[in-house]
Amino acid sequence: MDMSKTTPYPSVNAKGRELVEVAKAQGIPDYPTAIVGFSAVQKTIAQMFVSIQRNTNLYLAGTREEAKEWLFKRDKK
């Protein structure tokens, strides 16, 4: 997911959480997701939540290539 041209509004964050909850309720599996394009502050905050939730299906990448490499490795598991 490329977030480089998005603005971090609370409404965007709320919609993201809503999508996750709807997917869970409908039994849609949690697939590995790599996110690229966060600012340093956004990445720090997101990484904190990933750590707290111990979410191994979410990766905050520095570049698109790094994100693709991580996803490729996850696909091989």
PDB file of N, CA, C and O in Angstrom, chain B, residues numbered from 101:
ATOM      1  N   MET B 101       0.848  -1.148   0.000  1.00  0.00           N
ATOM      2  CA  MET B 101       0.000   0.000   0.000  1.00  0.00           C
ATOM      3  C   MET B 101       0.905   1.225   0.000  1.00  0.00           C
ATOM      4  O   MET B 101       1.759   1.360   0.876  1.00  0.00           O
ATOM      5  N   ASP B 102       0.733   2.103  -0.951  1.00  0.00           N
ATOM      6  CA  ASP B 102       1.543   3.311  -1.041  1.00  0.00           C
ATOM      7  C   ASP B 102       0.761   4.477  -0.445  1.00  0.00           C
ATOM      8  O   ASP B 102      -0.260   4.903  -0.985  1.00  0.00           O
ATOM      9  N   MET B 103       1.260   4.980   0.672  1.00  0.00           N
ATOM     10  CA  MET B 103       0.589   6.071   1.387  1.00  0.00           C
ATOM     11  C   MET B 103       1.279   7.415   1.170  1.00  0.00           C
ATOM     12  O   MET B 103       0.993   8.378   1.881  1.00  0.00           O
ATOM     13  N   SER B 104       2.182   7.489   0.197  1.00  0.00           N
ATOM     14  CA  SER B 104       3.001   8.687   0.029  1.00  0.00           C
ATOM     15  C   SER B 104       2.225   9.931  -0.384  1.00  0.00           C
ATOM     16  O   SER B 104       2.710  11.042  -0.169  1.00  0.00           O
ATOM     17  N   LYS B 105       1.062   9.789  -0.955  1.00  0.00           N
ATOM     18  CA  LYS B 105       0.300  10.972  -1.374  1.00  0.00           C
ATOM     19  C   LYS B 105      -0.996  11.112  -0.591  1.00  0.00           C
ATOM     20  O   LYS B 105      -1.988  11.639  -1.095  1.00  0.00           O
ATOM     21  N   THR B 106      -0.973  10.634   0.648  1.00  0.00           N
ATOM     22  CA  THR B 106      -2.158  10.761   1.491  1.00  0.00           C
ATOM     23  C   THR B 106      -1.863  11.694   2.655  1.00  0.00           C
ATOM     24  O   THR B 106      -0.712  11.858   3.061  1.00  0.00           O
ATOM     25  N   THR B 107      -2.897  12.290   3.177  1.00  0.00           N
ATOM     26  CA  THR B 107      -2.781  13.164   4.329  1.00  0.00           C
ATOM     27  C   THR B 107      -3.399  12.446   5.527  1.00  0.00           C
ATOM     28  O   THR B 107      -4.513  11.931   5.428  1.00  0.00           O
ATOM     29  N   PRO B 108      -2.695  12.405   6.645  1.00  0.00           N
ATOM     30  CA  PRO B 108      -3.174  11.640   7.806  1.00  0.00           C
ATOM     31  C   PRO B 108      -4.280  12.339   8.597  1.00  0.00           C
ATOM     32  O   PRO B 108      -4.038  12.860   9.686  1.00  0.00           O
ATOM     33  N   TYR B 109      -5.471  12.348   8.056  1.00  0.00           N
ATOM     34  CA  TYR B 109      -6.612  12.914   8.762  1.00  0.00           C
ATOM     35  C   TYR B 109      -7.227  11.850   9.669  1.00  0.00           C
ATOM     36  O   TYR B 109      -7.166  10.662   9.354  1.00  0.00           O
ATOM     37  N   PRO B 110      -7.815  12.262  10.786  1.00  0.00           N
ATOM     38  CA  PRO B 110      -8.480  11.286  11.656  1.00  0.00           C
ATOM     39  C   PRO B 110      -9.553  10.477  10.921  1.00  0.00           C
ATOM     40  O   PRO B 110      -9.751   9.299  11.220  1.00  0.00           O
ATOM     41  N   SER B 111     -10.238  11.094   9.974  1.00  0.00           N
ATOM     42  CA  SER B 111     -11.283  10.379   9.242  1.00  0.00           C
ATOM     43  C   SER B 111     -10.695   9.251   8.386  1.00  0.00           C
ATOM     44  O   SER B 111     -11.326   8.209   8.211  1.00  0.00           O
ATOM     45  N   VAL B 112      -9.489   9.463   7.855  1.00  0.00           N
ATOM     46  CA  VAL B 112      -8.822   8.411   7.072  1.00  0.00           C
ATOM     47  C   VAL B 112      -8.454   7.251   7.980  1.00  0.00           C
ATOM     48  O   VAL B 112      -8.661   6.091   7.623  1.00  0.00           O
ATOM     49  N   ASN B 113      -7.906   7.558   9.157  1.00  0.00           N
ATOM     50  CA  ASN B 113      -7.556   6.520  10.122  1.00  0.00           C
ATOM     51  C   ASN B 113      -8.792   5.748  10.579  1.00  0.00           C
ATOM     52  O   ASN B 113      -8.758   4.522  10.692  1.00  0.00           O
ATOM     53  N   ALA B 114      -9.875   6.463  10.839  1.00  0.00           N
ATOM     54  CA  ALA B 114     -11.116   5.812  11.277  1.00  0.00           C
ATOM     55  C   ALA B 114     -11.650   4.883  10.200  1.00  0.00           C
ATOM     56  O   ALA B 114     -12.111   3.783  10.505  1.00  0.00           O
ATOM     57  N   LYS B 115     -11.594   5.311   8.946  1.00  0.00           N
ATOM     58  CA  LYS B 115     -12.075   4.474   7.845  1.00  0.00           C
ATOM     59  C   LYS B 115     -11.215   3.216   7.723  1.00  0.00           C
ATOM     60  O   LYS B 115     -11.740   2.134   7.459  1.00  0.00           O
ATOM     61  N   GLY B 116      -9.916   3.344   7.909  1.00  0.00           N
ATOM     62  CA  GLY B 116      -9.030   2.179   7.870  1.00  0.00           C
ATOM     63  C   GLY B 116      -9.386   1.169   8.946  1.00  0.00           C
ATOM     64  O   GLY B 116      -9.452  -0.031   8.679  1.00  0.00           O
ATOM     65  N   ARG B 117      -9.615   1.652  10.165  1.00  0.00           N
ATOM     66  CA  ARG B 117     -10.007   0.751  11.259  1.00  0.00           C
ATOM     67  C   ARG B 117     -11.354   0.089  10.954  1.00  0.00           C
ATOM     68  O   ARG B 117     -11.552  -1.095  11.229  1.00  0.00           O
ATOM     69  N   GLU B 118     -12.268   0.865  10.385  1.00  0.00           N
ATOM     70  CA  GLU B 118     -13.584   0.325  10.038  1.00  0.00           C
ATOM     71  C   GLU B 118     -13.453  -0.795   9.003  1.00  0.00           C
ATOM     72  O   GLU B 118     -14.116  -1.826   9.116  1.00  0.00           O
ATOM     73  N   LEU B 119     -12.614  -0.599   8.012  1.00  0.00           N
ATOM     74  CA  LEU B 119     -12.406  -1.631   6.990  1.00  0.00           C
ATOM     75  C   LEU B 119     -11.859  -2.915   7.594  1.00  0.00           C
ATOM     76  O   LEU B 119     -12.281  -4.009   7.218  1.00  0.00           O
ATOM     77  N   VAL B 120     -10.924  -2.788   8.525  1.00  0.00           N
ATOM     78  CA  VAL B 120     -10.353  -3.961   9.186  1.00  0.00           C
ATOM     79  C   VAL B 120     -11.430  -4.709   9.967  1.00  0.00           C
ATOM     80  O   VAL B 120     -11.505  -5.936   9.899  1.00  0.00           O
ATOM     81  N   GLU B 121     -12.257  -3.986  10.702  1.00  0.00           N
ATOM     82  CA  GLU B 121     -13.313  -4.620  11.499  1.00  0.00           C
ATOM     83  C   GLU B 121     -14.354  -5.308  10.615  1.00  0.00           C
ATOM     84  O   GLU B 121     -14.808  -6.406  10.934  1.00  0.00           O
ATOM     85  N   VAL B 122     -14.730  -4.676   9.521  1.00  0.00           N
ATOM     86  CA  VAL B 122     -15.701  -5.280   8.596  1.00  0.00           C
ATOM     87  C   VAL B 122     -15.117  -6.559   7.991  1.00  0.00           C
ATOM     88  O   VAL B 122     -15.812  -7.569   7.877  1.00  0.00           O
ATOM     89  N   ALA B 123     -13.849  -6.515   7.607  1.00  0.00           N
ATOM     90  CA  ALA B 123     -13.202  -7.700   7.036  1.00  0.00           C
ATOM     91  C   ALA B 123     -13.184  -8.839   8.051  1.00  0.00           C
ATOM     92  O   ALA B 123     -13.476  -9.983   7.701  1.00  0.00           O
ATOM     93  N   LYS B 124     -12.844  -8.537   9.308  1.00  0.00           N
ATOM     94  CA  LYS B 124     -12.827  -9.567  10.355  1.00  0.00           C
ATOM     95  C   LYS B 124     -14.212 -10.160  10.536  1.00  0.00           C
ATOM     96  O   LYS B 124     -14.365 -11.379  10.616  1.00  0.00           O
ATOM     97  N   ALA B 125     -15.223  -9.300  10.599  1.00  0.00           N
ATOM     98  CA  ALA B 125     -16.598  -9.756  10.815  1.00  0.00           C
ATOM     99  C   ALA B 125     -17.088 -10.661   9.687  1.00  0.00           C
ATOM    100  O   ALA B 125     -17.912 -11.547   9.909  1.00  0.00           O
ATOM    101  N   GLN B 126     -16.574 -10.433   8.468  1.00  0.00           N
ATOM    102  CA  GLN B 126     -16.989 -11.236   7.326  1.00  0.00           C
ATOM    103  C   GLN B 126     -16.066 -12.421   7.076  1.00  0.00           C
ATOM    104  O   GLN B 126     -16.233 -13.142   6.093  1.00  0.00           O
ATOM    105  N   GLY B 127     -15.092 -12.625   7.962  1.00  0.00           N
ATOM    106  CA  GLY B 127     -14.197 -13.766   7.843  1.00  0.00           C
ATOM    107  C   GLY B 127     -13.135 -13.634   6.763  1.00  0.00           C
ATOM    108  O   GLY B 127     -12.575 -14.636   6.319  1.00  0.00           O
ATOM    109  N   ILE B 128     -12.855 -12.419   6.342  1.00  0.00           N
ATOM    110  CA  ILE B 128     -11.821 -12.195   5.334  1.00  0.00           C
ATOM    111  C   ILE B 128     -10.463 -12.305   6.031  1.00  0.00           C
ATOM    112  O   ILE B 128     -10.223 -11.601   7.013  1.00  0.00           O
ATOM    113  N   PRO B 129      -9.574 -13.168   5.547  1.00  0.00           N
ATOM    114  CA  PRO B 129      -8.290 -13.349   6.232  1.00  0.00           C
ATOM    115  C   PRO B 129      -7.416 -12.103   6.213  1.00  0.00           C
ATOM    116  O   PRO B 129      -7.526 -11.252   5.331  1.00  0.00           O
ATOM    117  N   ASP B 130      -6.552 -12.024   7.206  1.00  0.00           N
ATOM    118  CA  ASP B 130      -5.617 -10.916   7.342  1.00  0.00           C
ATOM    119  C   ASP B 130      -4.366 -11.258   6.543  1.00  0.00           C
ATOM    120  O   ASP B 130      -3.498 -11.981   7.031  1.00  0.00           O
ATOM    121  N   TYR B 131      -4.268 -10.750   5.333  1.00  0.00           N
ATOM    122  CA  TYR B 131      -3.128 -11.033   4.470  1.00  0.00           C
ATOM    123  C   TYR B 131      -1.958 -10.121   4.786  1.00  0.00           C
ATOM    124  O   TYR B 131      -2.155  -9.013   5.284  1.00  0.00           O
ATOM    125  N   PRO B 132      -0.735 -10.575   4.501  1.00  0.00           N
ATOM    126  CA  PRO B 132       0.416  -9.698   4.704  1.00  0.00           C
ATOM    127  C   PRO B 132       0.280  -8.407   3.899  1.00  0.00           C
ATOM    128  O   PRO B 132      -0.088  -8.418   2.725  1.00  0.00           O
ATOM    129  N   THR B 133       0.584  -7.309   4.559  1.00  0.00           N
ATOM    130  CA  THR B 133       0.479  -5.996   3.943  1.00  0.00           C
ATOM    131  C   THR B 133       1.748  -5.205   4.220  1.00  0.00           C
ATOM    132  O   THR B 133       2.203  -5.126   5.361  1.00  0.00           O
ATOM    133  N   ALA B 134       2.308  -4.630   3.187  1.00  0.00           N
ATOM    134  CA  ALA B 134       3.463  -3.748   3.332  1.00  0.00           C
ATOM    135  C   ALA B 134       3.011  -2.339   2.994  1.00  0.00           C
ATOM    136  O   ALA B 134       2.346  -2.107   1.984  1.00  0.00           O
ATOM    137  N   ILE B 135       3.381  -1.412   3.849  1.00  0.00           N
ATOM    138  CA  ILE B 135       3.020  -0.012   3.646  1.00  0.00           C
ATOM    139  C   ILE B 135       4.291   0.786   3.397  1.00  0.00           C
ATOM    140  O   ILE B 135       5.288   0.623   4.101  1.00  0.00           O
ATOM    141  N   VAL B 136       4.246   1.643   2.398  1.00  0.00           N
ATOM    142  CA  VAL B 136       5.367   2.518   2.073  1.00  0.00           C
ATOM    143  C   VAL B 136       4.832   3.937   1.939  1.00  0.00           C
ATOM    144  O   VAL B 136       3.670   4.138   1.586  1.00  0.00           O
ATOM    145  N   GLY B 137       5.683   4.923   2.223  1.00  0.00           N
ATOM    146  CA  GLY B 137       5.299   6.308   2.000  1.00  0.00           C
ATOM    147  C   GLY B 137       4.926   7.086   3.241  1.00  0.00           C
ATOM    148  O   GLY B 137       4.534   8.248   3.136  1.00  0.00           O
ATOM    149  N   PHE B 138       5.034   6.480   4.421  1.00  0.00           N
ATOM    150  CA  PHE B 138       4.761   7.222   5.643  1.00  0.00           C
ATOM    151  C   PHE B 138       5.907   8.190   5.930  1.00  0.00           C
ATOM    152  O   PHE B 138       7.063   7.911   5.612  1.00  0.00           O
ATOM    153  N   SER B 139       5.576   9.322   6.530  1.00  0.00           N
ATOM    154  CA  SER B 139       6.619  10.224   7.022  1.00  0.00           C
ATOM    155  C   SER B 139       7.284   9.548   8.219  1.00  0.00           C
ATOM    156  O   SER B 139       6.796   8.531   8.713  1.00  0.00           O
ATOM    157  N   ALA B 140       8.388  10.110   8.676  1.00  0.00           N
ATOM    158  CA  ALA B 140       9.096   9.521   9.822  1.00  0.00           C
ATOM    159  C   ALA B 140       8.200   9.458  11.053  1.00  0.00           C
ATOM    160  O   ALA B 140       8.217   8.465  11.779  1.00  0.00           O
ATOM    161  N   VAL B 141       7.422  10.502  11.292  1.00  0.00           N
ATOM    162  CA  VAL B 141       6.532  10.537  12.454  1.00  0.00           C
ATOM    163  C   VAL B 141       5.417   9.503  12.296  1.00  0.00           C
ATOM    164  O   VAL B 141       5.118   8.761  13.232  1.00  0.00           O
ATOM    165  N   GLN B 142       4.807   9.456  11.119  1.00  0.00           N
ATOM    166  CA  GLN B 142       3.745   8.476  10.873  1.00  0.00           C
ATOM    167  C   GLN B 142       4.268   7.059  11.042  1.00  0.00           C
ATOM    168  O   GLN B 142       3.603   6.210  11.635  1.00  0.00           O
ATOM    169  N   LYS B 143       5.457   6.809  10.522  1.00  0.00           N
ATOM    170  CA  LYS B 143       6.047   5.474  10.600  1.00  0.00           C
ATOM    171  C   LYS B 143       6.323   5.083  12.049  1.00  0.00           C
ATOM    172  O   LYS B 143       6.094   3.938  12.437  1.00  0.00           O
ATOM    173  N   THR B 144       6.808   6.020  12.843  1.00  0.00           N
ATOM    174  CA  THR B 144       7.081   5.745  14.255  1.00  0.00           C
ATOM    175  C   THR B 144       5.808   5.391  15.004  1.00  0.00           C
ATOM    176  O   THR B 144       5.775   4.428  15.770  1.00  0.00           O
ATOM    177  N   ILE B 145       4.767   6.169  14.781  1.00  0.00           N
ATOM    178  CA  ILE B 145       3.484   5.916  15.453  1.00  0.00           C
ATOM    179  C   ILE B 145       2.893   4.583  14.998  1.00  0.00           C
ATOM    180  O   ILE B 145       2.428   3.794  15.821  1.00  0.00           O
ATOM    181  N   ALA B 146       2.912   4.334  13.696  1.00  0.00           N
ATOM    182  CA  ALA B 146       2.371   3.075  13.179  1.00  0.00           C
ATOM    183  C   ALA B 146       3.168   1.887  13.702  1.00  0.00           C
ATOM    184  O   ALA B 146       2.589   0.858  14.048  1.00  0.00           O
ATOM    185  N   GLN B 147       4.481   2.018  13.761  1.00  0.00           N
ATOM    186  CA  GLN B 147       5.318   0.923  14.259  1.00  0.00           C
ATOM    187  C   GLN B 147       5.003   0.612  15.719  1.00  0.00           C
ATOM    188  O   GLN B 147       5.050  -0.546  16.132  1.00  0.00           O
ATOM    189  N   MET B 148       4.685   1.634  16.493  1.00  0.00           N
ATOM    190  CA  MET B 148       4.308   1.429  17.887  1.00  0.00           C
ATOM    191  C   MET B 148       3.056   0.559  17.974  1.00  0.00           C
ATOM    192  O   MET B 148       3.000  -0.369  18.781  1.00  0.00           O
ATOM    193  N   PHE B 149       2.053   0.854  17.146  1.00  0.00           N
ATOM    194  CA  PHE B 149       0.827   0.065  17.157  1.00  0.00           C
ATOM    195  C   PHE B 149       1.062  -1.362  16.661  1.00  0.00           C
ATOM    196  O   PHE B 149       0.484  -2.309  17.194  1.00  0.00           O
ATOM    197  N   VAL B 150       1.902  -1.514  15.650  1.00  0.00           N
ATOM    198  CA  VAL B 150       2.232  -2.846  15.135  1.00  0.00           C
ATOM    199  C   VAL B 150       2.888  -3.667  16.235  1.00  0.00           C
ATOM    200  O   VAL B 150       2.565  -4.842  16.406  1.00  0.00           O
ATOM    201  N   SER B 151       3.804  -3.061  16.980  1.00  0.00           N
ATOM    202  CA  SER B 151       4.497  -3.760  18.066  1.00  0.00           C
ATOM    203  C   SER B 151       3.545  -4.143  19.186  1.00  0.00           C
ATOM    204  O   SER B 151       3.597  -5.261  19.699  1.00  0.00           O
ATOM    205  N   ILE B 152       2.682  -3.219  19.561  1.00  0.00           N
ATOM    206  CA  ILE B 152       1.726  -3.481  20.645  1.00  0.00           C
ATOM    207  C   ILE B 152       0.796  -4.625  20.263  1.00  0.00           C
ATOM    208  O   ILE B 152       0.508  -5.496  21.084  1.00  0.00           O
ATOM    209  N   GLN B 153       0.328  -4.626  19.026  1.00  0.00           N
ATOM    210  CA  GLN B 153      -0.605  -5.655  18.558  1.00  0.00           C
ATOM    211  C   GLN B 153       0.105  -6.944  18.166  1.00  0.00           C
ATOM    212  O   GLN B 153      -0.540  -7.961  17.910  1.00  0.00           O
ATOM    213  N   ARG B 154       1.424  -6.901  18.120  1.00  0.00           N
ATOM    214  CA  ARG B 154       2.231  -8.051  17.691  1.00  0.00           C
ATOM    215  C   ARG B 154       1.759  -8.570  16.331  1.00  0.00           C
ATOM    216  O   ARG B 154       1.643  -9.774  16.102  1.00  0.00           O
ATOM    217  N   ASN B 155       1.495  -7.623  15.453  1.00  0.00           N
ATOM    218  CA  ASN B 155       0.992  -7.938  14.114  1.00  0.00           C
ATOM    219  C   ASN B 155       2.164  -8.289  13.197  1.00  0.00           C
ATOM    220  O   ASN B 155       2.967  -7.430  12.835  1.00  0.00           O
ATOM    221  N   THR B 156       2.244  -9.567  12.830  1.00  0.00           N
ATOM    222  CA  THR B 156       3.327 -10.005  11.948  1.00  0.00           C
ATOM    223  C   THR B 156       2.928  -9.933  10.478  1.00  0.00           C
ATOM    224  O   THR B 156       3.730 -10.268   9.607  1.00  0.00           O
ATOM    225  N   ASN B 157       1.709  -9.505  10.189  1.00  0.00           N
ATOM    226  CA  ASN B 157       1.236  -9.398   8.812  1.00  0.00           C
ATOM    227  C   ASN B 157       1.313  -7.978   8.273  1.00  0.00           C
ATOM    228  O   ASN B 157       0.826  -7.706   7.176  1.00  0.00           O
ATOM    229  N   LEU B 158       1.913  -7.076   9.025  1.00  0.00           N
ATOM    230  CA  LEU B 158       2.024  -5.688   8.590  1.00  0.00           C
ATOM    231  C   LEU B 158       3.478  -5.256   8.679  1.00  0.00           C
ATOM    232  O   LEU B 158       4.131  -5.424   9.710  1.00  0.00           O
ATOM    233  N   TYR B 159       3.974  -4.695   7.582  1.00  0.00           N
ATOM    234  CA  TYR B 159       5.362  -4.263   7.511  1.00  0.00           C
ATOM    235  C   TYR B 159       5.410  -2.831   7.011  1.00  0.00           C
ATOM    236  O   TYR B 159       4.777  -2.496   6.010  1.00  0.00           O
ATOM    237  N   LEU B 160       6.157  -1.987   7.705  1.00  0.00           N
ATOM    238  CA  LEU B 160       6.319  -0.587   7.312  1.00  0.00           C
ATOM    239  C   LEU B 160       7.651  -0.451   6.602  1.00  0.00           C
ATOM    240  O   LEU B 160       8.707  -0.429   7.235  1.00  0.00           O
ATOM    241  N   ALA B 161       7.594  -0.362   5.294  1.00  0.00           N
ATOM    242  CA  ALA B 161       8.800  -0.355   4.463  1.00  0.00           C
ATOM    243  C   ALA B 161       9.269   1.066   4.188  1.00  0.00           C
ATOM    244  O   ALA B 161       8.493   2.021   4.237  1.00  0.00           O
ATOM    245  N   GLY B 162      10.557   1.178   3.899  1.00  0.00           N
ATOM    246  CA  GLY B 162      11.129   2.468   3.542  1.00  0.00           C
ATOM    247  C   GLY B 162      10.982   2.783   2.063  1.00  0.00           C
ATOM    248  O   GLY B 162      10.894   3.948   1.674  1.00  0.00           O
ATOM    249  N   THR B 163      10.955   1.728   1.232  1.00  0.00           N
ATOM    250  CA  THR B 163      10.842   1.895  -0.218  1.00  0.00           C
ATOM    251  C   THR B 163       9.896   0.851  -0.784  1.00  0.00           C
ATOM    252  O   THR B 163       9.566  -0.134  -0.124  1.00  0.00           O
ATOM    253  N   ARG B 164       9.466   1.081  -2.018  1.00  0.00           N
ATOM    254  CA  ARG B 164       8.611   0.094  -2.690  1.00  0.00           C
ATOM    255  C   ARG B 164       9.345  -1.225  -2.886  1.00  0.00           C
ATOM    256  O   ARG B 164       8.762  -2.298  -2.728  1.00  0.00           O
ATOM    257  N   GLU B 165      10.615  -1.142  -3.227  1.00  0.00           N
ATOM    258  CA  GLU B 165      11.401  -2.364  -3.434  1.00  0.00           C
ATOM    259  C   GLU B 165      11.500  -3.169  -2.151  1.00  0.00           C
ATOM    260  O   GLU B 165      11.372  -4.393  -2.170  1.00  0.00           O
ATOM    261  N   GLU B 166      11.727  -2.492  -1.045  1.00  0.00           N
ATOM    262  CA  GLU B 166      11.793  -3.160   0.255  1.00  0.00           C
ATOM    263  C   GLU B 166      10.454  -3.823   0.573  1.00  0.00           C
ATOM    264  O   GLU B 166      10.415  -4.949   1.070  1.00  0.00           O
ATOM    265  N   ALA B 167       9.366  -3.124   0.285  1.00  0.00           N
ATOM    266  CA  ALA B 167       8.025  -3.673   0.517  1.00  0.00           C
ATOM    267  C   ALA B 167       7.791  -4.918  -0.340  1.00  0.00           C
ATOM    268  O   ALA B 167       7.290  -5.930   0.149  1.00  0.00           O
ATOM    269  N   LYS B 168       8.157  -4.836  -1.617  1.00  0.00           N
ATOM    270  CA  LYS B 168       7.984  -5.985  -2.522  1.00  0.00           C
ATOM    271  C   LYS B 168       8.801  -7.180  -2.060  1.00  0.00           C
ATOM    272  O   LYS B 168       8.332  -8.317  -2.102  1.00  0.00           O
ATOM    273  N   GLU B 169      10.033  -6.916  -1.618  1.00  0.00           N
ATOM    274  CA  GLU B 169      10.906  -7.997  -1.159  1.00  0.00           C
ATOM    275  C   GLU B 169      10.300  -8.693   0.065  1.00  0.00           C
ATOM    276  O   GLU B 169      10.295  -9.921   0.142  1.00  0.00           O
ATOM    277  N   TRP B 170       9.790  -7.907   1.018  1.00  0.00           N
ATOM    278  CA  TRP B 170       9.172  -8.478   2.209  1.00  0.00           C
ATOM    279  C   TRP B 170       7.947  -9.310   1.841  1.00  0.00           C
ATOM    280  O   TRP B 170       7.767 -10.417   2.350  1.00  0.00           O
ATOM    281  N   LEU B 171       7.111  -8.780   0.963  1.00  0.00           N
ATOM    282  CA  LEU B 171       5.922  -9.527   0.537  1.00  0.00           C
ATOM    283  C   LEU B 171       6.297 -10.813  -0.180  1.00  0.00           C
ATOM    284  O   LEU B 171       5.658 -11.845   0.028  1.00  0.00           O
ATOM    285  N   PHE B 172       7.314 -10.768  -1.011  1.00  0.00           N
ATOM    286  CA  PHE B 172       7.764 -11.963  -1.717  1.00  0.00           C
ATOM    287  C   PHE B 172       8.230 -13.027  -0.723  1.00  0.00           C
ATOM    288  O   PHE B 172       7.907 -14.205  -0.876  1.00  0.00           O
ATOM    289  N   LYS B 173       8.982 -12.617   0.287  1.00  0.00           N
ATOM    290  CA  LYS B 173       9.445 -13.562   1.297  1.00  0.00           C
ATOM    291  C   LYS B 173       8.274 -14.147   2.090  1.00  0.00           C
ATOM    292  O   LYS B 173       8.286 -15.331   2.428  1.00  0.00           O
ATOM    293  N   ARG B 174       7.277 -13.334   2.385  1.00  0.00           N
ATOM    294  CA  ARG B 174       6.096 -13.820   3.119  1.00  0.00           C
ATOM    295  C   ARG B 174       5.315 -14.829   2.302  1.00  0.00           C
ATOM    296  O   ARG B 174       4.743 -15.772   2.848  1.00  0.00           O
ATOM    297  N   ASP B 175       5.293 -14.633   1.000  1.00  0.00           N
ATOM    298  CA  ASP B 175       4.576 -15.537   0.106  1.00  0.00           C
ATOM    299  C   ASP B 175       5.240 -16.909   0.066  1.00  0.00           C
ATOM    300  O   ASP B 175       4.571 -17.911  -0.185  1.00  0.00           O
ATOM    301  N   LYS B 176       6.521 -16.965   0.307  1.00  0.00           N
ATOM    302  CA  LYS B 176       7.258 -18.222   0.252  1.00  0.00           C
ATOM    303  C   LYS B 176       7.083 -19.060   1.509  1.00  0.00           C
ATOM    304  O   LYS B 176       7.417 -20.245   1.505  1.00  0.00           O
ATOM    305  N   LYS B 177       6.562 -18.466   2.594  1.00  0.00           N
ATOM    306  CA  LYS B 177       6.385 -19.201   3.864  1.00  0.00           C
ATOM    307  C   LYS B 177       5.187 -20.098   3.825  1.00  0.00           C
ATOM    308  O   LYS B 177       4.897 -20.783   4.806  1.00  0.00           O
TER     309      LYS B 177
END
